[in-house]
Amino acid sequence: MSSAFKTLYSAMINSGGDLNKVQSEFKDATGKVKKIKCFVKESFPYFLVTDNHFYVPCYFTKKAVDTFKSQNAGVNITDLKSKVVEIGDWHLEMAKVDSSTCFTSYAGIEIRLIVGSFKLVQGTKEKVLLSRYPVNLYRDDEMKTLFQSYHH
């Protein structure tokens, strides 16, 4: 089984950072971006989600946070650790960062998963256990090679 995040982030790098090329590959029949169902590995101080292979950070828009709070009274985003969430509206951004201070980057580049809407998957109020320990996507050898080839 392959990693959904590795496929998505590899496509972003291979497209030269062109979000339109990437999102066209990940749209459903109606033309909307496919939803991402993922496990919340950590919710504070970073919100990290995993596909059971690799983890990546999520960056929430104000609208996403406000909508989640209005639909889930009494549930804090920091309480979502070990829960499953479904990201409905998302896009990717490439950002230049200092990789010595940003552990979710490589070669001065971070691909950010910007979340416009998300919800807690019903039926997962209790904690879910993963079948393996996910690792940082930016520490994968294949991803490092892709970042280096993009950078040079």
C-alpha positions as CSV (number, residue, x, y, z in Angstrom):
1,M,0.0,0.0,0.0
2,S,1.4,3.4,-0.9
3,S,1.2,6.7,0.9
4,A,-1.4,9.2,-0.1
5,F,0.6,12.1,1.2
6,K,3.8,10.9,-0.6
7,T,1.8,10.7,-3.9
8,L,0.3,14.2,-3.4
9,Y,3.5,15.9,-2.3
10,S,5.5,14.2,-5.0
11,A,3.0,15.4,-7.6
12,M,3.4,19.0,-6.3
13,I,7.2,18.8,-6.6
14,N,7.1,17.2,-10.0
15,S,4.8,19.9,-11.3
16,G,7.3,22.5,-10.3
17,G,4.9,23.8,-7.6
18,D,2.0,24.3,-10.0
19,L,-1.0,23.7,-7.8
20,N,-3.4,23.6,-10.8
21,K,-1.6,20.6,-12.3
22,V,-1.6,18.8,-8.9
23,Q,-5.3,19.4,-8.0
24,S,-6.5,18.3,-11.4
25,E,-5.1,14.8,-10.6
26,F,-6.9,14.8,-7.3
27,K,-10.4,15.9,-8.3
28,D,-13.5,13.7,-8.3
29,A,-16.1,13.3,-11.1
30,T,-17.9,16.5,-10.1
31,G,-14.7,18.6,-10.4
32,K,-14.3,19.1,-6.6
33,V,-11.0,18.3,-4.9
34,K,-11.2,14.8,-3.3
35,K,-11.6,14.7,0.4
36,I,-8.7,13.5,2.6
37,K,-9.5,11.2,5.5
38,C,-6.6,11.1,7.9
39,F,-5.5,10.4,11.5
40,V,-4.5,13.2,13.8
41,K,-1.0,12.2,15.1
42,E,-0.5,15.4,17.1
43,S,-2.7,18.4,17.7
44,F,-0.4,20.7,19.7
45,P,1.9,22.5,19.3
46,Y,1.7,21.4,15.6
47,F,-1.3,19.8,14.0
48,L,0.1,16.8,12.3
49,V,-2.0,14.3,10.3
50,T,-1.0,10.9,8.9
51,D,-2.1,8.5,6.3
52,N,-0.5,5.6,8.4
53,H,2.8,6.0,6.5
54,F,3.9,9.6,6.8
55,Y,2.8,12.6,8.7
56,V,2.5,16.2,7.5
57,P,1.4,19.5,9.2
58,C,-1.9,21.1,8.5
59,Y,-2.4,24.9,8.3
60,F,-6.0,25.9,9.0
61,T,-7.7,29.0,7.5
62,K,-9.7,31.2,9.9
63,K,-12.8,30.1,8.2
64,A,-12.0,26.4,8.8
65,V,-11.5,27.0,12.5
66,D,-14.6,29.1,12.9
67,T,-16.8,26.6,11.0
68,F,-15.4,23.7,13.0
69,K,-16.0,25.5,16.3
70,S,-19.6,26.4,15.3
71,Q,-20.4,22.9,14.3
72,N,-18.7,21.2,17.2
73,A,-19.5,23.1,20.4
74,G,-17.3,22.0,23.3
75,V,-14.7,20.3,21.1
76,N,-11.3,22.0,20.9
77,I,-9.1,21.4,17.9
78,T,-6.3,20.4,20.3
79,D,-8.6,17.6,21.6
80,L,-8.5,15.9,18.1
81,K,-5.3,14.0,18.8
82,S,-5.8,10.3,17.9
83,K,-9.0,11.0,16.1
84,V,-9.9,10.7,12.4
85,V,-10.7,13.9,10.5
86,E,-11.9,14.5,6.9
87,I,-10.5,17.4,5.1
88,G,-13.0,18.6,2.6
89,D,-11.5,21.8,1.1
90,W,-7.8,22.0,0.8
91,H,-4.9,23.2,-1.3
92,L,-1.1,23.1,-1.3
93,E,1.4,25.9,-1.1
94,M,5.1,25.8,-1.5
95,A,7.0,28.1,0.9
96,K,10.6,29.0,1.5
97,V,11.5,28.3,5.1
98,D,14.6,27.9,7.3
99,S,14.9,24.1,7.4
100,S,17.1,24.4,10.5
101,T,14.1,25.6,12.5
102,C,11.2,24.0,10.5
103,F,11.3,20.2,10.9
104,T,8.6,19.8,8.3
105,S,10.7,21.0,5.5
106,Y,13.7,20.0,3.4
107,A,16.3,22.1,1.5
108,G,14.6,25.3,2.5
109,I,11.2,24.3,1.1
110,E,8.0,23.3,2.8
111,I,4.8,22.2,1.1
112,R,1.9,23.3,3.2
113,L,-1.4,21.6,3.3
114,I,-3.8,24.5,3.7
115,V,-7.2,23.3,5.2
116,G,-10.3,25.3,4.2
117,S,-12.8,22.9,5.9
118,F,-12.6,19.8,8.0
119,K,-14.8,17.7,10.2
120,L,-14.4,15.0,12.8
121,V,-15.4,11.6,11.3
122,Q,-18.4,10.3,13.1
123,G,-17.9,7.0,14.9
124,T,-14.4,7.9,15.9
125,K,-15.1,9.6,19.3
126,E,-12.8,7.1,20.9
127,K,-9.1,6.9,20.2
128,V,-8.0,5.0,17.1
129,L,-4.7,3.1,17.0
130,L,-2.4,3.0,14.0
131,S,-1.0,-0.2,12.6
132,R,2.4,1.3,12.2
133,Y,4.3,4.4,13.5
134,P,4.2,7.2,10.8
135,V,7.4,9.1,10.1
136,N,8.1,12.6,8.9
137,L,7.5,12.8,5.1
138,Y,10.5,15.2,4.7
139,R,12.8,12.5,6.1
140,D,12.0,9.9,3.4
141,D,14.9,9.3,1.0
142,E,12.8,9.5,-2.1
143,M,11.2,12.8,-1.0
144,K,14.7,14.2,-0.2
145,T,15.8,13.3,-3.7
146,L,12.8,15.0,-5.3
147,F,13.4,18.2,-3.2
148,Q,17.0,18.2,-4.2
149,S,16.2,17.8,-7.9
150,Y,13.6,20.6,-7.7
151,H,16.0,22.9,-5.9
152,H,18.8,22.4,-8.3
